[in-house]
Amino acid sequence: MGIWVLLTTGLVALLILDFLRQLWTHRHYPPGPISLPIIGGIWRAASRLSEDTLIKVEKQYGNICCVWVGHLPVIGVSGFQAVKEVLINHAEAFSERPLSPFLKAIGRERGIILSNGHTWKQQRRFSLVTLRKLGLGKKGMEHQIKEEAQQLVETFARAKGQPLDPSLSITNAVSNVICAVTFGHRFSLEDEKFQKLVGAIDVASKFQDSIVFLLYEMFPWIMKHLPGTHKKVFSAFELVLSFAREEIEKHKEQQSFHEPQDFIDFYLLQIEKSRNDPNSTYDEENLVHCIHDFFIAGTETTSTSLRWSLLLLTNHPDIQDKVYKEIEDVFGSSCSICYQDIKKLPYTNAVIHEMQRSKYNLLFGGPRQCTKDVKVNGYLIPKGAFIVSDLRSVLLDPERWETPVGFNPNHFLDKDGNFVAREEFLPFGAGARVCLAEQLARIEIFILLTSLLRAFRFQLPEGVEKLSPDPIVGFTFHPHPYKICAVPRCC
């Protein structure tokens, strides 16, 4: 009995000594919740995940705080000034993507989003150049988006003004834009393989069980052998990769890459050109993961933004009518609208920006990793620390926005009604890892939304007073399922 008391006392003493050692070693780190043995301080952030979880933690500990996940320091950065200091002023030091167990398992350090160093720089640069060659920012790519907009209008029209759920139709349209860019063709909405792809993207993008995610990050050697939502997520990611591999094989069989028409063609041609380059990272596995990144990053965020847009415009019919009136006053009913025309529509532009600001659809920006010890605002951020930029706090910063939690297009208008760009508008991130497809997303949202608004007036179904503005909280913030009536406008 005495031995057990002695052992217990010794263990407690060691834990206390380890705790005191950590306090001393980390005394220059940003403040944060007490770090408990094994789990660290994650209990404070994960005990009750809500829309403002990060904001509450940051209010208590400051705009730069530290939450320990096991023995890993995760630095939370909130508010415009702190985010600007980290992501823009120290862009190089925070340009790496963390290789946590979960992110490493799905990304395998390939492609664009989850790679680092030479691989990341080469894949990102090539993708940017190729998107421009394929017509990004020109009428060629806009034509493909307009085709999807017309399909979307026809799908909505079939409901004949009766209540409809727009979610799947919007996701199909956005996914088909990416299919056209990467594969060179769109899919029929009835195509079974295409619907499996859309379903897999949806599962992969909605890994909302934060507890399971955190458990995998802390105990991957255990979790990989246990059932759970993480298994479904891995299967979904693998399905997207398999879909990409099949399309690549078709392109190789057709030998179409000598006259490239899509992203796969250009990439296969680059593989051939770089065959003797020892520094080349161009290979089929990186191509597969680049395609995977386009779908995972490009489909969910854009389609969710459009779903929030229709919800907000239905809840605010006065704003919807004002947007429609501006479009009709400028263009009438017969002209086709191009993305460049957004300059002629300041109110419409302001409404689109405000929808993305007020309903930012991610819990936080893409995580970064510190490449060296950095001093920020007097705190030491150690090499290897994970950085979580709370872009939501920037977009809702009460020091920068007049009515931060409201839906107010005037945030982006001056007193004369002219559109005003705001440096605090960072829904696509900032710094070295700013969203690769930001311009594509902007064009899609503008063309798809204006096409729908010119064709329909969106109304609440009979007996419904208001659509819920509250999100389903996870790592992505989706609106609750809803139905609206797309009432055709008189021609």
Secondary structure, 3 states (H helix, E strand, C coil): CHHHHHHHHHHHHHHHHHHHHHHHHCCCCCCCCCCECCCECHHHHHCCCCCCHHHHHHHHHCCEEEEEECCEEEEEEECHHHHHHHHHHCCCCCCECCCCHHHHHHHCCCCCCCCCHHHHHHHHHHHHHHHHHCCCCCHHHHHHHHHHHHHHHHHHHCCCCCEECCHHHHHHHHHHHHHHHHHCCCCCCCCHHHHHHHHHHHHHHCCCCHHHHHHHHHCHHHHCCCCCHHHHHHHHHHHHHHHHHHHHHHHHHHCHHHCCCCHHHHHHHHHHHCCCCCCCCCCHHHHHHHHHHHHHHHHHHHHHHHHHHHHHHHHCHHHHHHHHHHHHHHHCCCCCCCHHHHHHCHHHHHHHHHHHHHCCCECCCCCEECCCCEEECCEEECCCCEEEEEHHHHHCCCCCCCCCCCCCHHHHECCCCCECCCCCCCCCCCHHHCCCCHHHHHHHHHHHHHHHHHHEEEECCCCCCCCCCCEECCCECEECCCCEEEEECCC
